[in-house]
């Protein structure tokens, strides 16, 4: 069963394979999924509004003050968490005040819990916005999606909004430093686990030069029943092969 959308700004804390205890921040609409991708594997299901343009949806977004008030309450609460993570019902960097929100969250964090880190899980399309690029240095763990090494497979897996271009995404990823790449590995139709798909993926990683890449597979329900989970042994093989081929650390994550 596909997971329900988050009905507010904050959710969790949840136990994350990568982040420990993570408190999620949702700055997208609460009642529908708004994203620049319509990924075949998204555990929130199909995208209701597929767009890079927010003009028609501003009234549905939580205001900066609402977000920061909720974050402050969480920071002052008895809940324990290691990360506060921008994710939620779509692509967080599409929020027109993403930069202001990040700055505000950092200030609240520094005031109440300096040891908590800030993470961003992004599909990479928001890198086209200067305001997003400006605040990346304020984020402790900026994680960007790259599920394919070529445009054809990218369109099959991520099914982007019409004005999203794969080569532009790769170029933007090359231009920012200190980032992490995350990749969902899947078999079936579509599949990015074949030799050719992995070769082009490694080539892109070599150009982007992330701090490291994180790979994982399907551990939650997905909207497309034609795709299949790749098991931990294969993820380990891919990570090892990638390190040997391009010298970039690739960390596999899976349920133990």
C-alpha positions as CSV (number, residue, x, y, z in Angstrom):
1,X,0.0,0.0,0.0
2,X,1.3,3.4,-1.0
3,X,2.1,5.7,2.0
4,X,-0.2,8.5,2.7
5,X,0.9,12.1,2.2
6,X,2.3,14.1,5.2
7,X,-0.6,16.2,6.6
8,X,1.6,18.9,8.2
9,X,5.0,20.5,8.2
10,X,6.8,18.1,10.5
11,X,6.7,14.3,10.6
12,X,8.6,11.7,12.6
13,X,11.2,11.4,14.0
14,X,11.6,8.3,11.8
15,X,14.5,5.8,11.9
16,X,16.5,6.3,8.8
17,X,19.1,3.9,7.4
18,X,21.4,6.8,6.6
19,X,20.5,9.5,9.1
20,X,19.7,7.8,12.4
21,X,16.7,9.5,13.9
22,X,15.4,12.0,11.4
23,X,12.7,14.7,11.9
24,X,11.2,15.4,8.5
25,X,10.2,18.8,7.2
26,X,7.5,19.0,4.5
27,X,7.2,22.4,2.8
28,X,5.1,21.2,0.0
29,X,1.2,21.1,0.0
30,X,-0.4,18.9,2.6
31,X,-3.3,17.5,0.5
32,X,-1.7,16.7,-2.9
33,X,1.7,15.7,-4.2
34,X,3.5,18.5,-6.0
35,X,6.9,17.6,-7.7
36,X,9.0,18.1,-10.8
37,X,9.3,14.3,-11.0
38,X,6.8,11.5,-11.2
39,X,9.2,8.6,-10.2
40,X,8.0,5.1,-10.9
41,X,9.2,4.1,-7.4
42,X,7.9,6.9,-5.2
43,X,6.4,5.6,-2.0
44,X,4.0,8.5,-1.9
45,X,2.5,7.4,-5.2
46,X,1.9,9.2,-8.5
47,X,2.5,13.0,-8.7
48,X,-0.7,15.0,-8.7
49,X,0.9,18.2,-10.0
50,X,4.0,17.8,-12.2
51,X,5.7,21.1,-12.5
52,X,8.7,23.3,-12.0
53,X,6.6,26.4,-11.7
54,X,5.0,27.3,-8.4
55,X,3.0,30.4,-9.4
56,X,-0.4,28.7,-9.4
57,X,0.2,26.8,-6.1
58,X,1.6,29.4,-3.7
59,X,-1.5,29.5,-1.6
60,X,-1.2,25.8,-0.9
61,X,2.4,26.0,0.4
62,X,3.1,26.4,4.2
63,X,4.4,29.9,5.0
64,X,7.9,30.4,6.2
65,X,6.6,31.5,9.7
66,X,4.5,28.4,10.0
67,X,7.5,26.2,9.2
68,X,9.8,27.9,11.6
69,X,7.3,28.0,14.4
70,X,6.8,24.2,14.1
71,X,10.6,23.6,13.9
72,X,11.1,25.8,17.1
73,X,8.5,23.8,19.0
74,X,10.2,20.5,17.9
75,X,13.6,21.8,19.0
76,X,12.2,22.8,22.4
77,X,10.4,19.5,22.9
78,X,11.6,16.3,24.5
79,X,11.8,14.5,21.2
80,X,15.3,13.3,20.3
81,X,16.6,13.3,16.7
82,X,19.9,13.4,14.9
83,X,18.9,15.2,11.7
84,X,16.2,17.6,10.6
85,X,15.5,16.7,7.0
86,X,13.9,18.6,4.1
87,X,11.9,16.1,2.2
88,X,8.1,15.5,2.3
89,X,5.3,15.5,-0.3
90,X,7.4,16.5,-3.4
91,X,10.5,18.5,-4.2
92,X,11.3,20.9,-1.3
93,X,13.6,23.2,-3.3
94,X,10.6,24.3,-5.4
95,X,9.3,26.3,-2.5
96,X,9.9,30.0,-3.5
97,X,11.2,30.8,0.0
98,X,13.3,27.7,0.4
99,X,16.4,29.8,1.1
100,X,14.8,31.9,3.8
101,X,13.4,28.7,5.4
102,X,16.8,27.0,5.5
103,X,18.4,30.1,7.1
104,X,15.6,30.2,9.6
105,X,15.9,26.5,10.5
106,X,19.7,26.9,10.9
107,X,19.2,29.8,13.3
108,X,16.6,27.9,15.4
109,X,18.9,24.8,15.4
110,X,21.9,26.8,16.5
111,X,19.8,28.4,19.3
112,X,18.3,25.2,20.8
113,X,20.2,22.1,19.5
114,X,23.5,22.9,17.9
115,X,24.3,19.2,17.6
116,X,21.4,18.4,15.3
117,X,22.3,18.4,11.6
118,X,20.3,19.6,8.7
119,X,19.8,17.4,5.6
120,X,18.2,17.9,2.2
121,X,16.9,15.1,0.1
122,X,16.3,16.7,-3.4
123,X,15.7,15.5,-6.9
124,X,18.3,18.0,-8.2
125,X,15.9,20.1,-10.3
126,X,15.9,23.0,-7.8
127,X,19.6,23.6,-8.5
128,X,18.5,25.9,-11.4
129,X,17.4,28.5,-8.8
130,X,20.2,30.7,-7.5
131,X,18.6,31.0,-4.1
132,X,18.8,27.2,-3.6
133,X,22.5,27.1,-4.6
134,X,23.3,30.0,-2.2
135,X,22.1,28.1,0.9
136,X,23.7,24.7,0.1
137,X,26.7,25.5,2.3
138,X,24.3,25.9,5.3
139,X,23.1,22.3,4.9
140,X,25.2,19.6,6.6
141,X,24.1,16.8,4.3
142,X,22.9,18.0,0.8
143,X,21.8,14.8,-1.0
144,X,20.7,15.0,-4.7
145,X,19.1,12.4,-6.8
146,X,20.6,10.7,-9.9
147,X,18.9,7.5,-10.9
148,X,20.2,7.2,-14.5
149,X,23.3,7.9,-16.6
150,X,21.4,8.9,-19.7
151,X,18.4,10.9,-20.8
152,X,16.4,8.0,-22.1
153,X,16.5,6.0,-18.9
154,X,16.1,9.2,-16.8
155,X,12.7,9.9,-18.6
156,X,11.6,6.3,-18.0
157,X,12.4,6.2,-14.3
158,X,11.9,9.8,-13.1
159,X,9.2,10.9,-15.7
160,X,10.1,14.6,-15.2
161,X,8.1,17.8,-15.9
162,X,8.3,18.8,-19.5
163,X,10.8,21.6,-18.9
164,X,13.3,19.4,-17.0
165,X,16.5,18.5,-19.0
166,X,18.7,15.6,-17.9
167,X,22.0,17.1,-19.3
168,X,21.2,20.4,-17.5
169,X,20.8,18.5,-14.2
170,X,24.2,16.8,-14.6
171,X,25.8,20.1,-15.5
172,X,24.3,21.7,-12.4
173,X,25.4,18.8,-10.2
174,X,29.0,19.3,-11.5
175,X,29.0,22.9,-10.5
176,X,28.3,22.4,-6.8
177,X,30.8,21.0,-4.3
178,X,30.4,18.9,-1.3
179,X,27.2,17.1,-2.4
180,X,26.1,13.5,-2.0
181,X,24.3,11.6,-4.7
182,X,21.4,9.2,-3.9
183,X,20.3,6.5,-6.4
184,X,17.4,4.0,-6.3
185,X,18.6,0.8,-8.0
186,X,15.8,-1.3,-9.5
187,X,15.2,-4.2,-11.9
188,X,12.2,-4.9,-14.1
189,X,10.8,-2.3,-16.4
190,X,12.4,0.1,-16.3
191,X,15.7,-1.2,-14.9
192,X,19.0,0.6,-14.1
193,X,20.9,-2.4,-13.0
194,X,22.2,-3.7,-16.3
195,X,25.8,-3.4,-17.4
196,X,25.2,-0.6,-19.9
197,X,23.0,1.4,-17.5
198,X,25.6,1.1,-14.7
199,X,28.5,2.1,-17.0
200,X,26.8,5.3,-18.0
201,X,25.8,6.0,-14.4
202,X,29.4,5.6,-13.2
203,X,30.5,7.9,-16.0
204,X,28.1,10.6,-14.8
205,X,29.3,10.1,-11.2
206,X,32.9,10.5,-12.3
207,X,32.0,13.8,-13.9
208,X,30.0,15.1,-10.9
209,X,32.5,14.1,-8.3
210,X,30.3,13.8,-5.2
211,X,31.6,13.3,-1.8
212,X,30.0,9.8,-2.1
213,X,27.0,8.1,-3.6
214,X,24.3,6.3,-1.7
215,X,22.5,3.5,-3.4
216,X,19.4,1.6,-2.2
217,X,16.5,-0.3,-3.6
218,X,12.8,-0.8,-3.0
219,X,11.9,-1.4,0.6
220,X,8.5,0.3,0.5
221,X,5.4,-0.1,-1.7
222,X,5.7,1.5,-5.1
223,X,3.1,2.7,-7.7
224,X,4.6,0.7,-10.6
225,X,4.4,-3.0,-10.2
226,X,6.7,-3.6,-13.2
227,X,9.8,-2.7,-11.2
228,X,11.5,-5.1,-8.8
229,X,13.7,-4.9,-5.8
230,X,17.5,-5.4,-6.1
231,X,18.8,-7.4,-3.2
232,X,21.6,-6.4,-0.8
233,X,24.2,-8.7,-2.4
234,X,23.8,-7.0,-5.7
235,X,24.0,-3.6,-4.2
236,X,27.2,-4.5,-2.5
237,X,28.6,-5.7,-5.9
238,X,27.6,-2.4,-7.6
239,X,29.2,-0.4,-4.9
240,X,32.5,-2.3,-5.1
241,X,32.6,-2.2,-8.9
242,X,31.9,1.5,-8.9
243,X,34.7,2.3,-6.4
244,X,37.1,0.2,-8.5
245,X,36.0,1.8,-11.8
246,X,35.8,5.5,-10.9
247,X,37.4,5.8,-7.4
248,X,34.3,7.3,-5.8
249,X,32.9,5.7,-2.6
250,X,29.4,4.2,-3.2
251,X,27.6,3.2,0.0
252,X,24.8,0.6,-0.3
253,X,21.9,0.9,2.2
254,X,19.4,-1.8,2.9
255,X,17.3,-3.2,5.7
256,X,19.3,-5.6,7.9
